[in-house]
Amino acid sequence: MNASASTEALDHIRDVHADAIGAARLRMPAGAGSPGQRQSGGYDWTWPPGAPRHLAFVQWQLSWYVVDFLGAGDLQRLKRCAECRWIFLDESRNNSRRWCSMKGCGARAKMRRYRAGHARTAPRP
């Protein structure tokens, strides 16, 4: 991603996050939190009851996580899956994960490599 694309993406995240903050209400927590709420210190961010029905609500929720991650996360651990190209957070000890899921993408890649290796070494009749 080039610098101008990164700047445009960050500007978009900022704008969505600003909309989320504009629609959110800060209140004393009633419990551990529920869908539509974000814990922030001793208070909860909550959105109006109708908000979850709007597509913007999904962007609002994602913007919270992206801003949290960019502020405190290790960007070197953000990777693209070698199989499906989805973005994932590598939480392995040595930062060596290549796939978003070992059950899906990792298993397919390993099976393809296994079959390719055995196809070369299989005796021909």
Salt bridges, closest charged atoms under 4 A:
ASP11 OD1 - ARG14 NH1 3.24
ASP15 OD1 - ARG14 NH2 2.95
ASP68 OD2 - ARG38 NH2 2.24
ASP74 OD2 - ARG77 NE 3.96
GLU83 OE1 - ARG112 NH2 2.51
ASP90 OD2 - LYS79 NZ 2.87
